[in-house]
Amino acid sequence: MANSFYMQIISVNRIFFSGRCEALIFQEEDGEREIQAYHEPMIIAVHEGEIRFRPEGSEEWLYGVVGVGFVQISNNRVTLLVETAENPDEIDIRRAEEARERALEELRQKQSIQEYYRSSASLSRAMSRLKVAKRFQH
């Protein structure tokens, strides 16, 4: 218990995870960040993409895909608040591939800056979902 922290991963529609963990790795602006027990207090913007965390006493990492949000670290407690959170087995690969194709097609067309950023975000979301889902496909 000395090398763990309490963590909650909360999305708009559910609590994705709640319990003690030894490590959390998520995407931030300039790469990945790992949180371990007794991390200094801070709030960090979370970018959309893969997360992994190791529950207390486990040798196995658990994986997920999250949308944008932020993580708050305080008093050996970590709260990750994100738009969406999915387990690899919840991802519909066919739908994610269709979303990727739509986003790529939108990017090929002349767009306003706002449309370009929306299409880029859609492509990023689809690619993150496919990356994690395909790794765990049986």
Buried (B, 14 or more C-beta within 10 A) or exposed (E): EEEBBBBBBBBEEEEBBEEBBBBBBBBBEEEEBEBBBEBEEEEBEBBBBBBBBBBBEEEEEBBBBBBBBEBBBEEBEBBBBBBBBBBBEEBEEEEBBEBBEBBEEBBEEEBEEEEBEBBBBBBBBBBBBBBBBEEEEE
